[in-house]
Amino acid sequence: MALPASGSIALVANTGSGKGDADSVELWLREAGAELLAFPHDRCEDAARSGAARMVVAGGDGSIAPAAHAAGSAGIPLAVIPVGTANDFARAAGIPDDPREATRLAAEGRRTRRIDLGWLGKRPFVNVASAGLAPAAARRAAGLKGRLGSLAYLAGAVRAGVAARPVACAVGCEGRELFRGRAWQVTVGCSGAFGAGSSVGGSLDDGLLRAVAVPAGSRFRLLRMAYGLRRGTIADQDGVEAASCPVVELDLPPGTELNVDGEVVRSGPVAARIDSAAFELVVG
């Protein structure tokens, strides 16, 4: 879709993301000539209903889904300025990783792409929701981001692989049982991207979720799993169960941790679903 050449911008910026570049985004947008309305990152709905022609979110992966839902509900396009640590969604969507370049795209871009939005219960996500090693790795990486940047995710994964235990679960794909047992990791993917460059496969706009279960076994297998995740070929490994469908049922013990777009939350049995073509993303 082609966008008009003018109109105001509603900015939601998470100043706690990454190295703090979100603090500079408002200035950069004004330097680009934008007519700007600025909002805190927890006021996405107010920003979307402000009358702006488009909405811009500056933050990490965890900031994007609430903004995407708000923008899609209001019928205005969303632009993403990646200023987090991993920025997996921006990478998957082909958005420039340089914040200044992404700011220019946010202010001046005229072309959009319809993008899917995942839901884990009532929580939206754009990348993945994952139980098992992923939330353990996220917790261990949290304190390392300031020193290691995106390498914190690798360090967190190594620490989690040494200490974490498999999760008992069952995974259904639109009513058909895909997996039941103990798993090192169970992931439901929208874009499928996570962990600063890993992927379970998936698409931004095919109207399907990607469900992947990695059965428990020897910890030595985790090295092979890590390789598959970095290459995006985990579903090809022996014993791994994977399928694509619009609804994924997760039967998890109450209080199970999940990593949802980099944010650790707790849940029990829960369904994930896809909202196809839920919002327009500024891409060019």
N, C-alpha and C positions, 0 to 999 in steps of 0.2 A: 504494500500500500504506500502511496506517496503522500507525504505530509505537507501542509501549507508552510510557506516560508517565514511566517511570523506568528507571534503569540507568546503569552507568558509561560513561565516554567515554575512548577512547584517542586522545590528541593527538599528531600528528607535525607539528612546526613547523620551517620553514626560515628561520632567523633572518637569513640572508643575502639574503633576497628584498626587493625594493622599498626602502621607506624604513625598514625595521626594525620595522614594526608587529607582526610575528610574536612579538617579545619580550613584547608585552603580552597576547597572546591567552590564555595560561594564566591570568593574573590575571582577565581578563574572564570566562572560562568559570567560574572558581571563584566570582566575584561573582554569576554567574547560577545558582549552586547546583549546579553539576555535580560529580559524583564523578569525579575526574580521574586518569588515568594518563598521564604525559608521556614521550615518546620523541623522540630525534633524528630528523631527516627521512630519514636513511638506514637506519632500522630499521622500515620499514613492515610487514614480515612479522611481526616481533615484536609490534608494536602490534596487528595484526589478530588474532593468536593469544593475546592477553592475557586473553581472557574478557570484554572490554568489550562493551556492547550496541550501540555504534556507534563509528565511527572519524571523526576530524576531521583534515583536513589544512589547515594554514595556510602559504601560500606563493604562489609565482607559478605560471604555467601548467606549467612544467617539473616541478613537484613533484606534480602531480595524478595523472598516469597510473600511476606506481608504487604510489601509495596506493590508487587505484581497483582495480588488479589484486589487491593484497593483500586489500582489503576484500571484493571480489567472490569471491575464492577462499575466504575465511573465512565467507562468507554473512552478513556484517553490513553495514548501510548506511553510506555515506560522506557526510559534510558537508564543504563547502568554504568556507574563509574566505579571500577574495582579498586578499593583501597584497603582491602582486608589482607590476610596473610596468605591464604591459599588461592582465592579467586577462581575456583574451579568452574563456576557457572560462566563467567566471562570467557574463560578459555574455551569451553564447549560451544559457546555461542559466537565465537570469533570476534569478540569485543577487544579492542586494544588493551594490553596490560599496563601501558603507561598511563597514569592518571590524567596527565595534561592532554594527551591525545584522545583519551576516552571522554574528557570534558568537552573537547571540540565536537566530537561526534554527538554527544548529548545535546549540545546547543544548536548544532547546525544540521544534523542528520535529517534526511527527508524520506528514507525508506524503512519500512517496518516488516517484521515477520511474526506471524501468529505462533505463539508458544504455548505448550501444555503446562498445567500446574498440577502437582500431586498433592494429595491430602492424606495425612495419617490421622484418622479420626477427624477432629476439628482443627488440626494444625496443618497449614499449607507448607509445601516444600518444593524446591526446584531441582535439587540434585538427588539426594538419596536419604532414606531412613534405614538405619542399620543397627542390628543387635549383635552382641558377641564382642569380638575384638575391637570393633570400630569405636564404641563409646569408651572402652577402656583406654584405647590409644589417644582419644581426644582429651580425656582427663589428664593423662600423663604428658601430653604435648602442651597443655595450656600454660604452664609455668615456664616453658622454654621458648615461646614465640618471640619474646623481646630480644633474646640472644641469638637464636638460630633462624628466625624467619620461617620460611616454608619447610626448612629441614627439620623443624620441630615435629612435624607430622611423622617423618621417618623415624626419628628418635622415639617418639611416643609409641609407634607401632612395634618397635623392637622391644621396648619395655613391656608392653602389653603381651607380646608373644611369649615372654619368659614367665609371666605371672598369671595371666588371665586363664579362666576356665571356660569350657564350652557352655553354651546355653541350651537348655531343653526347650524344644519348640515343635510346632507343626505349621506348615505353610500350605495354604490353599490358593489355587489360581482359578478364580471365578467358579468356586465350588468343587473343583477337582483337586484332590490332595497331591501336592508336589513333593513334600518332604515331611517326615516325622522322625524325631530322634534328637540327638545332641549334635550341635553344630558349632564350629569355630566362629562362623559368621553367617548371618542371614541379612540380605540387603534387598530393599525395594527401591528401584531406581526410576527417576523421571529423566533427567539428563543422563544419569548414571555416573556422573563425575564426582570424585571426592578425594580427600587426602592429598591435595597438592599434586595432582597428576595421575591418580589411579582412576580406574573405571570398571564398572560391571557391564558395560555396553548399554545401549539404549539410544533414544532419540529425543530431540527437543519437541518434535511435532508429529509423532505418529499415532497419538491417541492411545498409547499403551504404557503400562508400567513393566519394568523388568524385574522379575523375582529371581534371586540367586541364593542357594543354600550350599554352604561348604561343610560337609560332614566332619565331625570331630575325628581325631586320630592322633598319630604321632606328632609331636611338636616339630619334628624335622619337616613334616609336610607343609608347615607354615611358610617355609622359605619358597617352596614351589607356588603356594597360594599368593604370596607377595609378588612374585615374578609375574604371575598371571594377571593380577590386579593392575600392576604398572603397565603391562602390555595391552590390557583390555581383552585378554583371552581367557579369563578365569572360567567361563562357561564351557570351554573346550576340555577342561581337565577331567580325568577319570573320577567318577563318583560325585561330581558337582551336579546339582539339579538346578535347571534354569528354565524359565518360560516367560512369555510376554502375554499380558492380559490387562483389561481395564480395571479389574478389582482383584486385590491380593488380600487374603485373610491370614493374619498372624495370630497363632495361639501361643501366647507367652505367659510365663508365670507372673502374677501380680508384682509390680515394682521393678520389672526388668528395665534396665537402662537401654536407651536407643540414642544413637547419634543422628540428629535430624539437621541436615545442612550445617554441621559443625557445632550445633547446640545439643547438649546432653539432657534428655528428658526421661521420665519414667512412665511405663505403661504396663498394662496386662494385655489380655486378648484385644485385638484392635484390627480394623479393616483399613486398608489403603485403597484409594481410588484415584482415577485420573480425570481431570477436568480438561477436556480437549480444547485446544485453541482458546485458552482462557484469557490471554492478554496479548497485546501488540508490543513487541520489543523493537526499539530503534536500532537498526543494524547497519545503515549506510547513508 
